[in-house]
Amino acid sequence: MKEQTIPYKIYLDEDEIPKQWYNLRADMKNKPAPLLDPETMQPMTADKLRTVFCEELVQQELDDTTPYFDIPAEIRDFYKMYRPSPLTRAYYLEKALGTPAKIYYKFEGGNTSGSHKLNSAIAQAYYAKKQGLRGVTTETGAGQWGTALSMACAYFDLDCRVYMVKVSYEQKPFRREVMRVYGASVTPSPSESTAVGRKILEKHPGTGGSLGCAISEAVEAATSMEGYRYVLGSVLTQVMLHQSIIGLETKAALDKYGIKPDIIIGCAGGGSNLGGLIAPFMGEKLRGEADYRFIAVEPASCPSLTRGRFVYDYCDTGMVCPLAKMYTLGSNFIPAGSHAGGLRYHGMSPVLSQLYHDGWMEARAVEQTSVFEAAQLFARTEGTLPAPESSHAIRAAVDEALKCKETGEEKTIVFGLTGTGYFDMYAYQRYNDGEMTDYLPNDEELSRGFDGLPIFDS
């Protein structure tokens, strides 16, 4: 196929929006280990999970054999407001780099939440409404998930209570205000409004918080109010299931032009974006139908894959949530206040952790000044200001493209542009003023997190 026949943006038609989500676990020979009950250290039962999560989401969470789940018509209709999202050829970035590599990015920022998070938020709000609940509680880091869930809850007339990591609450006040526009209440975490929040503040006075802290508060709030359930924006397998729409659309767009990627890259915090993007491609690799390189990119300040341990750990700082076997820095690890708030989680999705442990994908950690350098280059060449989280993937894509420049290889690179950075101007100001620094936790700091790992016979 001639190069010029490939457009800058590859769009699918509205009727090509996937009708089913893909469950990657169905094709995994080594399934993720089961979630454990924090009280008994035995596998969580559906009945126990229903006290925290919506009923249908519990079924999705526990099912690791069904390859496809039908997307309800009401969710598909909502998707049509902003999907299919475009797959864009980064011609101008390629030119600036002088690389023979072909670079594509899947842009998920074309909605008010500014990110991919709405794909799962609308699904979880739908199941909550279907169950007859009054509302939901959740945590948010950078604010994209909280914004997305606020939108979804407004659509279904549900109460939405968000616990926002305090450092992001202070750095990103306008993201907070968007949530309030959609009717959500937003509380900086850790807070004095929950028992677990007060306990964390007593142990870590003055802390800027973490996603693990905010999760604990949101779970406590949900389980203490009748008619409420807790919903999560990443990590859990149900979220990766919903986010598979990203990868399914990406693959369909590439298939339209007979394009086969060599490298697929995504930023990695809890794993929802990366897992959703790579899902159908990883499925092909697991089935032996095709081969790809997958690269997970995480912040050097919170390096769960590259410096963490593959063990059972609590999913939250307050140790009230189920335990997951994952790459983790320890639920007590409080990461530095980096500007990629959505990637400041102590652990990684059990699905992605198992795949990484088994050698199916790679991982690398990058420092934030190099991330913003890549973000600025992307903004100047491709015309979109990327979110700091997304810019981790940009950094790795640029690095891989420069390697192609050295070797002369014409590799095809695909990365996920998870969202826009227009609410992250404080971070960009710090970078432009030369005030941004890099932080890498030392071995002593990591050891403190590891010292809090649970010890039991699993």
N, C-alpha and C positions, 0 to 999 in steps of 0.2 A: 504494500500500500504506500502511495506517495505521501511524503511528509505533509504537503500543503493541504491534503484532504482532511487532516485532523484539525477541528476548530479550536479556538482558544477555550471555549467553554462547551463541555459536553452535557447536554440536558437530556433527561428522560422525560417522556410524556407523563401526564397526570395518571393515566391508567396503568403506567408501569411502576407505580409505587408498590413495593412488595406487599403481598397479601398475607404473608406469614413471617414470623420471626424465626431465626435459626438458632437452635440450641447446640452450641459447639461441643458441649460435654458428651453428647450422644456419640461422637466420633472419637472420643478420647479412650484409649485402652487403659491408661492409668487415670481413673476418675479422681477428682478432688476429694480429699478426705472429708467425712461428714462434719457438720457443725456440732459442737459439744455443749451440753447443758452446763452453765457455770456452777450449778449447785451439786450436780451428780457426776460431772465429767463423763457422762455417757452421751451417745448421739441424741441430738435434739429430736423430739417427736413433733409431728404436725400439730398435735393439740397444744403443746407448749409454745410453739412458734405463733400460733393463732392469738395468743394473748398480747403479742407485740405487733405482728404484721397482719395485713388483710388476708382473708381466706384463700382467694385465688392466687395471690402472690406466694403464699406458702407452698401451694402445689407446684408452681413454677420453680420455686427455690429448690425443692427436693427432687424434682424429676431430672435425672441425668441419662435417660434413655430415649425419650421422645425427641426426634430431630427437629420437628417444626411445630410451632404453635400458631393457630389462626389469629390474625389481628382483628379485633372486633370492629365492625363497620363504623361505629361512632368515633373510634380512635383514628381510623383511616381517613374519615372525613375531616377531622381536626388536622391531621398531617398535611392535608391538601392546602392549608393556609400558608405553609412554608416549605413543603416538600413537593417534588424531589429537589434536593439541594445540588448545586452544580459541581461537576468535576472540572477543574481548570488546569490548562497547560500553562506552566510558569515560563513562558517564552522569554519575558524580559529579565527574569532572574537568571535563567540559563545564559542569556547574552552577557549579563553583568559578570557572571562567573567565568565566562569563556570555556564552558564545559561541553563535552559531547553528550553528557547525560541528558535524558529527557525527564523532566520533573513535572509531576501532577500533584494537585492538592484537592482534597474533598473539603469544601467550605460549609461549616455547620452554623455560621453566625447570622444567617438570614432571618432571624426572628427577634422579638423584643428582648428575650432573655439573653440574646447575643451568643448563644452556645448550643452545643449538642444536647444539653441536659433536658430540654423540653421533650425529647423523644421518649424518655422514661417517665418524666413527671406527669404527662397527660395519661399515660397508661396506669400509673399508680393511683392517680386521682380518680380515674374511671372505675377502677376496682373498689376503691373506698366508697364512692357514691353508690355503686351497684350493691354493696353490702349494707347500705343504709346508715353509714357512719355520719357523725356530726362534723368531724374534722380530722386533721392529721398534724403531727409534729415532725420536725426534721432539724438537721444541722446544715450549715453551709460554711464553706471556707472563703473562697474569693467572692462568692455571692451569686454565681451563675445558677447553681442548683436551687438556691432559695428563691431567686427571681423566677426561674422556670416553674417551680412548684406553686408559687404564688399565682402565676398566670393560670395554671391548670386548675387550681382550686377555685379561682374566681369563675372559670368557665363552668364548673360543676356546682357552684354555690356551696363550697365547703370552707370551714374555718381552717386557717393555716397559721401555725405557730412555728417560727424559725429561731433557732439558736445559732447565732453567727459568731465565728471565731473572733475574739475581741480585737486582735491586731488588724484583721480585715475590716471589722466594724468601724474602726477608727481611720483606717487608710482609705476606705471606699464608701464614704457616706452617701454618694449618689446611687450606688447599687442598692444600698439599704432603702433609700427613698422609693426606688422603683418597686420594691417588694411592698412597701406601704401603699403605693398607688393601687396595687391589686388587692389591697385589703388584708395583708398579712401583718401579724405582730412580729417584731424583730427584737431579740434580746441578746446583748453581747455576752459571750461565754468564755470563761466560766462566770456564773452569776450567783447572786445571793438568793435567787428565787427557787432553787432546788437544793435538796439535801446534799446531792453529789457535787453540785457546784460549790457549795460552802466548804465541803471537805477538800476539794481540789485547791481552793483559794487559801485554805489554812495550811496546806502542805506546800503550795507554790505561790506565796504572796506576790502580787504584782505581775503575775504571768500574763502573757498575751494570748494564752490559750492554744488549743489545737483542735483538729477535727475530732480526735478521740474524746476530748473533754466535752465538746458540743454534742456528740452522739449520746454520751451518758446522760446529759441533761434532757435531751429530747426524748429519750426512752423513758426516763423517769416521769416526765410530764405526760406522755401518752398513756402509760400504764396506771397513772393515778387519776385519770379522767374518764368517765363513762362515755362511750361512743367515739373514742379516739383511737387511732393506731399510729405507729411510727413508720415513716417511709425513709428510704436511704437513697442517695444519689449516685452511689458508686459501690465498689467492692463486691457486693452480693451478686450471685449468679443471675438472679431475676433481672437485675439492671443490665447486665451484659446481654441478656436475651433481647430486651427491648432495643438496646443500642445496636444490635446486629443489623438494623435497617441501614445503618451507615455503610457497612461493608457490602451488603447485598446490592445497594444502589451503586456503589463504586464499581463492583464487579460487572454489573449490568452495563454501565457506561463504558467501561474498558472493552467489554466483549463486543459492543457495537462497532468498534473500530479495530478489532482483532489485536488489541494491545495486551501484552502479558508483562506485568511488573516483575522486576528482579528483586527490588527491595521495598518493603512496606514499613513505614515508620510512624510511631505515635508517641505522644507524651504520656507519662505514666505517673499517676498519683495513687488512686484507688484501683484504676484499671478499666473503668466503663468505656471511655472513648477508645482506648487502644484495643480492648477486647472486641468492641463492636466493629471497629474498622477491619481488623484482621480475621474476624470469624469465618467467613466463607472461604477465604484463601487458606487459612490454617486447616479448615476441614478438608480441602483438597490435598494439602500436604500430609495430613494424618492418614488419609485414605490411599496415599501413594499415587495420586492422579497428577500432581504438579509439585514443583519445588519453588520456594521463595525464601528470602531472608527477611526475618522480622526483627525490628530493633525497638526496644522499649527505652525511652529517654526520660530520666528522672533528675530532679535537682540534686546537686552534690550536697546540699544542706540537709536533705532528707532522703538518704540513699538506701531505701528498704531492699531493693533487689541486689544492688551491687555490694552492699556491706552488711545486709541483714542476715538473719538466720531463718532457715526453713523449719519452723516448729509451730506447735499450737500456741496461740496467744489470744488474749481478749481483744475484741474488736473496738473496745472503748477504754478510756482512761479510768472510768469509774468501776470497771469490771462487773457490769450488770448485764452486758450483752453476751450472746453465745461466743464461744471460742472458735476460731478458724485456724486451720493449718495453712500457713502462708509465710512468705518472706516478711519478716518484721524486725523493727528496731526496738520492740518492747512497747507495751501500751502506756508505760510511764514516760516514754521519750517525748520531750516537748521540743519540736524543731525550732530553729531560728526563724525570726519574722521575715522570711524572704517574701519577695513580691509575687511569687507564684502561689498564692494562697490555696488554690484548688489542688495543689500537689503536696500539701503539708500533712500527709497522713502517715502514720507509723507503719502501716502494713500494706500489702498488695493483694489484689483479688486472688482467692484460692485457685481459680481456674488458671490465671496467668502464672501464678507461682508454681503450679504443678507443671505447666508447659515449659517454663524456664528451667525448672529443676531437671526435667527430662531432656533438656537440650534442644527443644524445638524453636527457641527464639533467643536473641541476644539482649543484653541490657548495657546501658552506659549512663554515667552520671555526668552532668555538665554544670559549670558554674554560672551564676546569674549574669555577670557582666558579659560573658561571651554569648549568652542567650539574648540579651538586649542588643548586642551588636548585630546578631543575625536578624532580630526583629526589625531593627532600623533599616537594614539592607532590604528586607522583604517589603517594608512599607514604601520605600523609595522606588522600588522596581515594579511591584505588583499592585500598588495603589490601595491596599487594605492594611489598616493598623491592627496587628495581631495581638491577641491576649498573651500575657506572659507565659501561661501554661502552654498554649499552642506553639510558642516560640522555641520551646525545648525541641519539638519535632523539627522546626525549621533549622535549628542549629545542626542537628544530625544530618538532615537532608543536604544542607550546604556542604558539610564536611564530606559526605559521600560523593557529592557532585565534584568537589575539588580533587578527590582521589581519582575519579574518572578522568579529570583533566590531566593528571600526572601520568596515568596509564594509557590514555587514549580509548578506554572502554566506553561503549555507548549503552550504558545501563539505563533502565527505566526505573525511576524512583517515584513512589507514591507516599504522601504523608497526609495526616489529618490536620486540617486547620480548624480546631475545635470552636473557635469563637473570636470575637473582636476585642480590642483593648481600649475602647473609648472611655471605660470607667476606670482605667488604670493609669491615668495621667500623672498621678503622684509618683508612680514608679518610673515612668518615662522622664519626668522632671529630674528625679534623683540621678538617673543615668546621664541625661544631657548636661547636668551641672557637675558631673564628675564626682558625685557624692556616694554612688553605689559601690558597695564592697562585696567581696565574696566570703562566704563562710563555709567551712568544712568542719563538721564535728570531729573532735579528736577521739582517740580510742577510749579515753577515760569517760567521756560523755556517753559514748555508745555502750560502754560497760554498765553504766548506771541504768540504762534502759534494759539491757539484757538481764541484769540482776533481778528485775521484776517479773521475768517470764515465769509462768506457772510450772511447777514441777509435779508430775503425776505419771502414772503408767497409762499411756494412751494406746 
